[in-house]
Amino acid sequence: MFEHFFQCPYCWEEISMLLDPSVSFQVYVEDCEVCCNPIELHPRFEEQELVAFEALDIEQ
């Protein structure tokens, strides 16, 4: 597992999530650990290295 820190798109607090680098492209939803709003996560890995990451507000 890979720990990644980023800002919540709702409350702007820095949070961390554990990401699985064994899958190259993923899309999933996790709740912010601070404000509990759902965040759509888009991590992309190449050779087990994180090359792109988006955290989106899904309530727009």
PDB file of N, CA, C and O in Angstrom, chain B, residues numbered from 101:
ATOM      1  N   MET B 101       0.841  -1.182   0.000  1.00  0.00           N
ATOM      2  CA  MET B 101       0.000   0.000   0.000  1.00  0.00           C
ATOM      3  C   MET B 101       0.886   1.246   0.000  1.00  0.00           C
ATOM      4  O   MET B 101       2.044   1.212   0.416  1.00  0.00           O
ATOM      5  N   PHE B 102       0.315   2.319  -0.470  1.00  0.00           N
ATOM      6  CA  PHE B 102       1.036   3.565  -0.658  1.00  0.00           C
ATOM      7  C   PHE B 102       0.224   4.686  -0.008  1.00  0.00           C
ATOM      8  O   PHE B 102      -0.933   4.891  -0.376  1.00  0.00           O
ATOM      9  N   GLU B 103       0.799   5.411   0.945  1.00  0.00           N
ATOM     10  CA  GLU B 103       0.083   6.513   1.596  1.00  0.00           C
ATOM     11  C   GLU B 103       0.299   7.793   0.800  1.00  0.00           C
ATOM     12  O   GLU B 103       1.431   8.170   0.495  1.00  0.00           O
ATOM     13  N   HIS B 104      -0.817   8.460   0.466  1.00  0.00           N
ATOM     14  CA  HIS B 104      -0.754   9.694  -0.314  1.00  0.00           C
ATOM     15  C   HIS B 104      -1.498  10.800   0.433  1.00  0.00           C
ATOM     16  O   HIS B 104      -2.624  10.599   0.887  1.00  0.00           O
ATOM     17  N   PHE B 105      -0.866  11.965   0.558  1.00  0.00           N
ATOM     18  CA  PHE B 105      -1.461  13.118   1.229  1.00  0.00           C
ATOM     19  C   PHE B 105      -1.974  14.100   0.180  1.00  0.00           C
ATOM     20  O   PHE B 105      -1.314  14.345  -0.830  1.00  0.00           O
ATOM     21  N   PHE B 106      -3.168  14.665   0.433  1.00  0.00           N
ATOM     22  CA  PHE B 106      -3.762  15.626  -0.491  1.00  0.00           C
ATOM     23  C   PHE B 106      -4.783  16.471   0.254  1.00  0.00           C
ATOM     24  O   PHE B 106      -5.114  16.182   1.404  1.00  0.00           O
ATOM     25  N   GLN B 107      -5.286  17.524  -0.404  1.00  0.00           N
ATOM     26  CA  GLN B 107      -6.292  18.383   0.212  1.00  0.00           C
ATOM     27  C   GLN B 107      -7.689  17.921  -0.174  1.00  0.00           C
ATOM     28  O   GLN B 107      -7.956  17.595  -1.331  1.00  0.00           O
ATOM     29  N   CYS B 108      -8.574  17.899   0.815  1.00  0.00           N
ATOM     30  CA  CYS B 108      -9.975  17.580   0.571  1.00  0.00           C
ATOM     31  C   CYS B 108     -10.579  18.679  -0.303  1.00  0.00           C
ATOM     32  O   CYS B 108     -10.372  19.858  -0.017  1.00  0.00           O
ATOM     33  N   PRO B 109     -11.319  18.331  -1.362  1.00  0.00           N
ATOM     34  CA  PRO B 109     -11.930  19.357  -2.212  1.00  0.00           C
ATOM     35  C   PRO B 109     -13.114  20.083  -1.557  1.00  0.00           C
ATOM     36  O   PRO B 109     -13.640  21.039  -2.127  1.00  0.00           O
ATOM     37  N   TYR B 110     -13.530  19.644  -0.385  1.00  0.00           N
ATOM     38  CA  TYR B 110     -14.630  20.297   0.343  1.00  0.00           C
ATOM     39  C   TYR B 110     -14.107  21.217   1.442  1.00  0.00           C
ATOM     40  O   TYR B 110     -14.390  22.415   1.437  1.00  0.00           O
ATOM     41  N   CYS B 111     -13.352  20.664   2.374  1.00  0.00           N
ATOM     42  CA  CYS B 111     -12.926  21.428   3.558  1.00  0.00           C
ATOM     43  C   CYS B 111     -11.483  21.927   3.471  1.00  0.00           C
ATOM     44  O   CYS B 111     -11.041  22.688   4.332  1.00  0.00           O
ATOM     45  N   TRP B 112     -10.747  21.508   2.443  1.00  0.00           N
ATOM     46  CA  TRP B 112      -9.363  21.918   2.175  1.00  0.00           C
ATOM     47  C   TRP B 112      -8.355  21.476   3.226  1.00  0.00           C
ATOM     48  O   TRP B 112      -7.213  21.937   3.226  1.00  0.00           O
ATOM     49  N   GLU B 113      -8.770  20.588   4.119  1.00  0.00           N
ATOM     50  CA  GLU B 113      -7.830  20.029   5.092  1.00  0.00           C
ATOM     51  C   GLU B 113      -6.945  18.993   4.397  1.00  0.00           C
ATOM     52  O   GLU B 113      -7.376  18.319   3.461  1.00  0.00           O
ATOM     53  N   GLU B 114      -5.711  18.878   4.867  1.00  0.00           N
ATOM     54  CA  GLU B 114      -4.838  17.839   4.338  1.00  0.00           C
ATOM     55  C   GLU B 114      -5.227  16.504   4.964  1.00  0.00           C
ATOM     56  O   GLU B 114      -5.317  16.383   6.186  1.00  0.00           O
ATOM     57  N   ILE B 115      -5.455  15.513   4.122  1.00  0.00           N
ATOM     58  CA  ILE B 115      -5.790  14.170   4.587  1.00  0.00           C
ATOM     59  C   ILE B 115      -4.905  13.172   3.851  1.00  0.00           C
ATOM     60  O   ILE B 115      -4.213  13.527   2.897  1.00  0.00           O
ATOM     61  N   SER B 116      -4.932  11.942   4.295  1.00  0.00           N
ATOM     62  CA  SER B 116      -4.157  10.907   3.611  1.00  0.00           C
ATOM     63  C   SER B 116      -5.052   9.708   3.341  1.00  0.00           C
ATOM     64  O   SER B 116      -6.004   9.432   4.071  1.00  0.00           O
ATOM     65  N   MET B 117      -4.717   9.019   2.286  1.00  0.00           N
ATOM     66  CA  MET B 117      -5.421   7.785   1.913  1.00  0.00           C
ATOM     67  C   MET B 117      -4.382   6.743   1.552  1.00  0.00           C
ATOM     68  O   MET B 117      -3.306   7.073   1.053  1.00  0.00           O
ATOM     69  N   LEU B 118      -4.704   5.493   1.804  1.00  0.00           N
ATOM     70  CA  LEU B 118      -3.851   4.393   1.371  1.00  0.00           C
ATOM     71  C   LEU B 118      -4.280   3.978  -0.028  1.00  0.00           C
ATOM     72  O   LEU B 118      -5.454   3.691  -0.261  1.00  0.00           O
ATOM     73  N   LEU B 119      -3.335   3.945  -0.955  1.00  0.00           N
ATOM     74  CA  LEU B 119      -3.601   3.581  -2.339  1.00  0.00           C
ATOM     75  C   LEU B 119      -2.899   2.281  -2.663  1.00  0.00           C
ATOM     76  O   LEU B 119      -1.837   1.988  -2.113  1.00  0.00           O
ATOM     77  N   ASP B 120      -3.485   1.503  -3.553  1.00  0.00           N
ATOM     78  CA  ASP B 120      -2.934   0.214  -3.960  1.00  0.00           C
ATOM     79  C   ASP B 120      -2.217   0.363  -5.301  1.00  0.00           C
ATOM     80  O   ASP B 120      -2.883   0.511  -6.326  1.00  0.00           O
ATOM     81  N   PRO B 121      -0.891   0.328  -5.330  1.00  0.00           N
ATOM     82  CA  PRO B 121      -0.157   0.522  -6.584  1.00  0.00           C
ATOM     83  C   PRO B 121      -0.172  -0.686  -7.520  1.00  0.00           C
ATOM     84  O   PRO B 121       0.390  -0.613  -8.613  1.00  0.00           O
ATOM     85  N   SER B 122      -0.791  -1.778  -7.125  1.00  0.00           N
ATOM     86  CA  SER B 122      -0.817  -2.969  -7.987  1.00  0.00           C
ATOM     87  C   SER B 122      -1.818  -2.844  -9.130  1.00  0.00           C
ATOM     88  O   SER B 122      -1.777  -3.633 -10.073  1.00  0.00           O
ATOM     89  N   VAL B 123      -2.724  -1.853  -9.058  1.00  0.00           N
ATOM     90  CA  VAL B 123      -3.694  -1.601 -10.125  1.00  0.00           C
ATOM     91  C   VAL B 123      -3.321  -0.265 -10.752  1.00  0.00           C
ATOM     92  O   VAL B 123      -3.267   0.748 -10.054  1.00  0.00           O
ATOM     93  N   SER B 124      -3.060  -0.244 -12.066  1.00  0.00           N
ATOM     94  CA  SER B 124      -2.505   0.963 -12.691  1.00  0.00           C
ATOM     95  C   SER B 124      -3.456   2.150 -12.710  1.00  0.00           C
ATOM     96  O   SER B 124      -3.017   3.276 -12.477  1.00  0.00           O
ATOM     97  N   PHE B 125      -4.756   1.939 -12.982  1.00  0.00           N
ATOM     98  CA  PHE B 125      -5.710   3.053 -12.990  1.00  0.00           C
ATOM     99  C   PHE B 125      -6.914   2.660 -12.154  1.00  0.00           C
ATOM    100  O   PHE B 125      -7.461   1.569 -12.316  1.00  0.00           O
ATOM    101  N   GLN B 126      -7.327   3.547 -11.262  1.00  0.00           N
ATOM    102  CA  GLN B 126      -8.431   3.252 -10.355  1.00  0.00           C
ATOM    103  C   GLN B 126      -9.357   4.460 -10.256  1.00  0.00           C
ATOM    104  O   GLN B 126      -8.928   5.601 -10.425  1.00  0.00           O
ATOM    105  N   VAL B 127     -10.613   4.198  -9.984  1.00  0.00           N
ATOM    106  CA  VAL B 127     -11.591   5.247  -9.667  1.00  0.00           C
ATOM    107  C   VAL B 127     -12.433   4.695  -8.528  1.00  0.00           C
ATOM    108  O   VAL B 127     -13.054   3.640  -8.661  1.00  0.00           O
ATOM    109  N   TYR B 128     -12.454   5.400  -7.423  1.00  0.00           N
ATOM    110  CA  TYR B 128     -13.286   4.965  -6.302  1.00  0.00           C
ATOM    111  C   TYR B 128     -13.638   6.153  -5.425  1.00  0.00           C
ATOM    112  O   TYR B 128     -13.078   7.238  -5.579  1.00  0.00           O
ATOM    113  N   VAL B 129     -14.560   5.944  -4.511  1.00  0.00           N
ATOM    114  CA  VAL B 129     -15.049   7.002  -3.632  1.00  0.00           C
ATOM    115  C   VAL B 129     -14.705   6.662  -2.189  1.00  0.00           C
ATOM    116  O   VAL B 129     -14.942   5.547  -1.725  1.00  0.00           O
ATOM    117  N   GLU B 130     -14.143   7.637  -1.491  1.00  0.00           N
ATOM    118  CA  GLU B 130     -13.841   7.529  -0.059  1.00  0.00           C
ATOM    119  C   GLU B 130     -14.355   8.796   0.609  1.00  0.00           C
ATOM    120  O   GLU B 130     -14.360   9.866   0.001  1.00  0.00           O
ATOM    121  N   ASP B 131     -14.782   8.675   1.849  1.00  0.00           N
ATOM    122  CA  ASP B 131     -15.212   9.844   2.606  1.00  0.00           C
ATOM    123  C   ASP B 131     -14.012  10.538   3.230  1.00  0.00           C
ATOM    124  O   ASP B 131     -13.072   9.887   3.686  1.00  0.00           O
ATOM    125  N   CYS B 132     -14.053  11.883   3.246  1.00  0.00           N
ATOM    126  CA  CYS B 132     -13.016  12.657   3.922  1.00  0.00           C
ATOM    127  C   CYS B 132     -13.038  12.308   5.405  1.00  0.00           C
ATOM    128  O   CYS B 132     -14.104  12.224   6.014  1.00  0.00           O
ATOM    129  N   GLU B 133     -11.867  12.109   5.976  1.00  0.00           N
ATOM    130  CA  GLU B 133     -11.786  11.761   7.401  1.00  0.00           C
ATOM    131  C   GLU B 133     -12.043  12.959   8.310  1.00  0.00           C
ATOM    132  O   GLU B 133     -12.203  12.788   9.518  1.00  0.00           O
ATOM    133  N   VAL B 134     -12.087  14.181   7.745  1.00  0.00           N
ATOM    134  CA  VAL B 134     -12.350  15.384   8.535  1.00  0.00           C
ATOM    135  C   VAL B 134     -13.814  15.808   8.424  1.00  0.00           C
ATOM    136  O   VAL B 134     -14.498  15.942   9.438  1.00  0.00           O
ATOM    137  N   CYS B 135     -14.303  16.021   7.186  1.00  0.00           N
ATOM    138  CA  CYS B 135     -15.662  16.556   7.003  1.00  0.00           C
ATOM    139  C   CYS B 135     -16.681  15.493   6.569  1.00  0.00           C
ATOM    140  O   CYS B 135     -17.875  15.782   6.502  1.00  0.00           O
ATOM    141  N   CYS B 136     -16.235  14.292   6.280  1.00  0.00           N
ATOM    142  CA  CYS B 136     -17.081  13.133   5.938  1.00  0.00           C
ATOM    143  C   CYS B 136     -17.777  13.234   4.574  1.00  0.00           C
ATOM    144  O   CYS B 136     -18.646  12.413   4.282  1.00  0.00           O
ATOM    145  N   ASN B 137     -17.429  14.202   3.742  1.00  0.00           N
ATOM    146  CA  ASN B 137     -17.997  14.280   2.404  1.00  0.00           C
ATOM    147  C   ASN B 137     -17.325  13.262   1.479  1.00  0.00           C
ATOM    148  O   ASN B 137     -16.155  12.931   1.672  1.00  0.00           O
ATOM    149  N   PRO B 138     -18.058  12.763   0.474  1.00  0.00           N
ATOM    150  CA  PRO B 138     -17.488  11.770  -0.444  1.00  0.00           C
ATOM    151  C   PRO B 138     -16.552  12.420  -1.465  1.00  0.00           C
ATOM    152  O   PRO B 138     -16.870  13.452  -2.055  1.00  0.00           O
ATOM    153  N   ILE B 139     -15.400  11.794  -1.653  1.00  0.00           N
ATOM    154  CA  ILE B 139     -14.397  12.280  -2.595  1.00  0.00           C
ATOM    155  C   ILE B 139     -14.169  11.198  -3.641  1.00  0.00           C
ATOM    156  O   ILE B 139     -13.927  10.041  -3.299  1.00  0.00           O
ATOM    157  N   GLU B 140     -14.248  11.574  -4.917  1.00  0.00           N
ATOM    158  CA  GLU B 140     -13.943  10.620  -5.994  1.00  0.00           C
ATOM    159  C   GLU B 140     -12.449  10.690  -6.266  1.00  0.00           C
ATOM    160  O   GLU B 140     -11.919  11.744  -6.618  1.00  0.00           O
ATOM    161  N   LEU B 141     -11.783   9.570  -6.101  1.00  0.00           N
ATOM    162  CA  LEU B 141     -10.327   9.500  -6.244  1.00  0.00           C
ATOM    163  C   LEU B 141      -9.954   8.834  -7.560  1.00  0.00           C
ATOM    164  O   LEU B 141     -10.551   7.835  -7.963  1.00  0.00           O
ATOM    165  N   HIS B 142      -8.950   9.410  -8.221  1.00  0.00           N
ATOM    166  CA  HIS B 142      -8.458   8.898  -9.502  1.00  0.00           C
ATOM    167  C   HIS B 142      -6.934   8.771  -9.438  1.00  0.00           C
ATOM    168  O   HIS B 142      -6.236   9.622  -9.990  1.00  0.00           O
ATOM    169  N   PRO B 143      -6.400   7.747  -8.791  1.00  0.00           N
ATOM    170  CA  PRO B 143      -4.951   7.562  -8.819  1.00  0.00           C
ATOM    171  C   PRO B 143      -4.536   6.758 -10.066  1.00  0.00           C
ATOM    172  O   PRO B 143      -5.267   5.879 -10.521  1.00  0.00           O
ATOM    173  N   ARG B 144      -3.359   7.075 -10.600  1.00  0.00           N
ATOM    174  CA  ARG B 144      -2.817   6.313 -11.722  1.00  0.00           C
ATOM    175  C   ARG B 144      -1.357   5.984 -11.413  1.00  0.00           C
ATOM    176  O   ARG B 144      -0.569   6.848 -11.028  1.00  0.00           O
ATOM    177  N   PHE B 145      -1.028   4.724 -11.593  1.00  0.00           N
ATOM    178  CA  PHE B 145       0.314   4.233 -11.306  1.00  0.00           C
ATOM    179  C   PHE B 145       0.960   3.702 -12.573  1.00  0.00           C
ATOM    180  O   PHE B 145       0.285   3.141 -13.436  1.00  0.00           O
ATOM    181  N   GLU B 146       2.264   3.880 -12.681  1.00  0.00           N
ATOM    182  CA  GLU B 146       3.066   3.237 -13.720  1.00  0.00           C
ATOM    183  C   GLU B 146       4.242   2.593 -13.020  1.00  0.00           C
ATOM    184  O   GLU B 146       4.997   3.255 -12.307  1.00  0.00           O
ATOM    185  N   GLU B 147       4.393   1.296 -13.229  1.00  0.00           N
ATOM    186  CA  GLU B 147       5.459   0.528 -12.579  1.00  0.00           C
ATOM    187  C   GLU B 147       5.482   0.763 -11.071  1.00  0.00           C
ATOM    188  O   GLU B 147       6.538   0.953 -10.468  1.00  0.00           O
ATOM    189  N   GLN B 148       4.289   0.743 -10.482  1.00  0.00           N
ATOM    190  CA  GLN B 148       4.071   0.881  -9.040  1.00  0.00           C
ATOM    191  C   GLN B 148       4.451   2.262  -8.488  1.00  0.00           C
ATOM    192  O   GLN B 148       4.591   2.424  -7.276  1.00  0.00           O
ATOM    193  N   GLU B 149       4.617   3.260  -9.373  1.00  0.00           N
ATOM    194  CA  GLU B 149       4.892   4.637  -8.965  1.00  0.00           C
ATOM    195  C   GLU B 149       3.669   5.491  -9.290  1.00  0.00           C
ATOM    196  O   GLU B 149       3.102   5.372 -10.377  1.00  0.00           O
ATOM    197  N   LEU B 150       3.260   6.347  -8.359  1.00  0.00           N
ATOM    198  CA  LEU B 150       2.125   7.232  -8.581  1.00  0.00           C
ATOM    199  C   LEU B 150       2.531   8.319  -9.579  1.00  0.00           C
ATOM    200  O   LEU B 150       3.458   9.088  -9.327  1.00  0.00           O
ATOM    201  N   VAL B 151       1.820   8.377 -10.726  1.00  0.00           N
ATOM    202  CA  VAL B 151       2.150   9.359 -11.760  1.00  0.00           C
ATOM    203  C   VAL B 151       1.068  10.420 -11.920  1.00  0.00           C
ATOM    204  O   VAL B 151       1.323  11.479 -12.492  1.00  0.00           O
ATOM    205  N   ALA B 152      -0.137  10.149 -11.423  1.00  0.00           N
ATOM    206  CA  ALA B 152      -1.219  11.135 -11.493  1.00  0.00           C
ATOM    207  C   ALA B 152      -2.208  10.860 -10.370  1.00  0.00           C
ATOM    208  O   ALA B 152      -2.401   9.717  -9.958  1.00  0.00           O
ATOM    209  N   PHE B 153      -2.835  11.935  -9.880  1.00  0.00           N
ATOM    210  CA  PHE B 153      -3.808  11.782  -8.801  1.00  0.00           C
ATOM    211  C   PHE B 153      -4.786  12.948  -8.858  1.00  0.00           C
ATOM    212  O   PHE B 153      -4.378  14.105  -8.947  1.00  0.00           O
ATOM    213  N   GLU B 154      -6.079  12.638  -8.807  1.00  0.00           N
ATOM    214  CA  GLU B 154      -7.119  13.656  -8.714  1.00  0.00           C
ATOM    215  C   GLU B 154      -8.047  13.285  -7.574  1.00  0.00           C
ATOM    216  O   GLU B 154      -8.362  12.110  -7.380  1.00  0.00           O
ATOM    217  N   ALA B 155      -8.484  14.278  -6.824  1.00  0.00           N
ATOM    218  CA  ALA B 155      -9.482  14.125  -5.768  1.00  0.00           C
ATOM    219  C   ALA B 155     -10.596  15.103  -6.093  1.00  0.00           C
ATOM    220  O   ALA B 155     -10.406  16.317  -6.006  1.00  0.00           O
ATOM    221  N   LEU B 156     -11.761  14.582  -6.468  1.00  0.00           N
ATOM    222  CA  LEU B 156     -12.840  15.424  -6.976  1.00  0.00           C
ATOM    223  C   LEU B 156     -14.041  15.484  -6.042  1.00  0.00           C
ATOM    224  O   LEU B 156     -14.405  14.506  -5.389  1.00  0.00           O
ATOM    225  N   ASP B 157     -14.634  16.656  -6.005  1.00  0.00           N
ATOM    226  CA  ASP B 157     -15.897  16.894  -5.313  1.00  0.00           C
ATOM    227  C   ASP B 157     -16.979  16.257  -6.176  1.00  0.00           C
ATOM    228  O   ASP B 157     -17.183  16.697  -7.307  1.00  0.00           O
ATOM    229  N   ILE B 158     -17.680  15.235  -5.684  1.00  0.00           N
ATOM    230  CA  ILE B 158     -18.674  14.554  -6.520  1.00  0.00           C
ATOM    231  C   ILE B 158     -20.079  15.104  -6.333  1.00  0.00           C
ATOM    232  O   ILE B 158     -21.026  14.579  -6.919  1.00  0.00           O
ATOM    233  N   GLU B 159     -20.234  16.146  -5.535  1.00  0.00           N
ATOM    234  CA  GLU B 159     -21.556  16.708  -5.310  1.00  0.00           C
ATOM    235  C   GLU B 159     -21.803  17.977  -6.121  1.00  0.00           C
ATOM    236  O   GLU B 159     -22.687  18.761  -5.777  1.00  0.00           O
ATOM    237  N   GLN B 160     -21.045  18.189  -7.180  1.00  0.00           N
ATOM    238  CA  GLN B 160     -21.222  19.393  -8.012  1.00  0.00           C
ATOM    239  C   GLN B 160     -22.427  19.222  -8.909  1.00  0.00           C
ATOM    240  O   GLN B 160     -22.749  20.120  -9.687  1.00  0.00           O
TER     241      GLN B 160
END
